[in-house]
Amino acid sequence: MHPKFKDAAAITQDVIGAAIEVHTAMGPGLLESVYEWCLTKELELRGYDVASQKNVPVRYKHFTREEVLRFDLLINDCLLVDVKATQSVVPIHKAQILSYMKLLDMPLGLVINFNTMRLVDGLSRLMLPGADQGS
């Protein structure tokens, strides 16, 4: 099992609850940056540590390079969240967060699309393959 899986799984429900609270207060139709800022503040009010960029080693064949990876939200260094405000979430959105999850070595990720009438219709939960499996 991924060492951060239990921590990420334990906070997922509360993070979704925070997103629902933001969506209820702000409604659909705003810019992604507005939802990202509001969700950051809501999570901080709930006591979470929220980051939006991190230096990561990028490896390609025998080369390694340190890069600043900019992502929407990394919560408690275990759960990655991609904030969207789009007509629909398409496969490339999920592929991108999975790539970021691999680079950051995060077991779980959420894609949250705020441009829906009901936020639950805009939620996608992603997991690195095998993250929930015993070793």
Secondary structure, 3 states (H helix, E strand, C coil): CCCCHHHHHHHHHHHHHHHHHHHHHHCCCCCHHHHHHHHHHHHHHCCCCEEEEEEEEEEECCEEEEEEEEEEEEECCCEEEEEECCCCCCHHHHHHHHHHHHHHCCCEEEEEECCCCCHHHHEEEEECCCCCCCC
